[in-house]
Amino acid sequence: MRFALALVCLIVATAASAENVVLGLSHKSVSITTNFDGSEILIFGAVKREAALPAGPPLEVVIAVAGPQQPLTVRRKAKRLGIWVNTDEVEVDSAPAFYAIATSGPFRSVLSHTEDLRHRVSIARVIRSVGAPMHLENAVDFTKAVIRIRETNGLYQLRENSVEVTEETLFKTSIALPANLIEGAYPTRIFLTRGGRVVSDYETVIEVKKVGLERFLFNLSRQDPLIYGLLSLAIAIFAGWGASAVFRVFQRS
């Protein structure tokens, strides 16, 4: 009996590892400069198999790129005596600054609800919000508001049918990174699925960092805020004086 059970476990483990991801990225790092207006990452790869192509549902691919996790406070406004004021707030423990999902088919057909719950892939699953005030009704609306606002700003993306899969072996897609990225590590996860079930997954990291003048100003603002403030004031005064001087020259001519 024990031998039979061990044999079954070995067969299941072998089947689970029969397909694995071999990944490539067009860029492993993104540099934010003063004129940075966004970027695009090409993600491509192949499926390595130890056996013949399995029978059954076709291979699907899900790719998720997440920005650094951040806590945030979401507030609800209401009109009181003709003035808009904050009435309720919810502390969101963790939400990615950027999150993009690309799939080879409709999301719910390539990844089941159970697998989404297990791997936390969908946008709603990667946001963690606990401990909402007891008196607050519809606390989930605050999380939905975060998703809606960040989708409008291009920070949260669900791109269904955007992963091209060739002969269940090669796959590729591109992820658009907006101009308002923040610095940090961007974990990138790739899931191979069949019939909505994850058969293999792979994870790598894309580094986003400030360089040049952007890096100098960022470091200065964190390490020497007084000098940074004085420098900003001096630049503002110089810019104002320069604009005034140019205006006077045009007036004389």
Buried (B, 14 or more C-beta within 10 A) or exposed (E): EEEEEEEEEEEEEEEEEBBBBEBEBEBEEBBBEEEBEEBEBEBBBBBEEEEEBBEEEBBBBBBBBBBBBEEBEBEBEEEEEEEEEEEBEBBBEBBBBBBBBBBBBEBEBBBBEEBBEEBBBBBEEBBEBEEBEEEEEEBEBBBEBBBEEBBEEBBBBBBBEBBBBEEBBEBBBBBEBBEEBBBBEBBBBBBBBBEBBBBBBBEBEBEBBBBEEBBEBBEBBEEEEEEBEEBEEEEEEEEEEEEEEEEEEEEEE
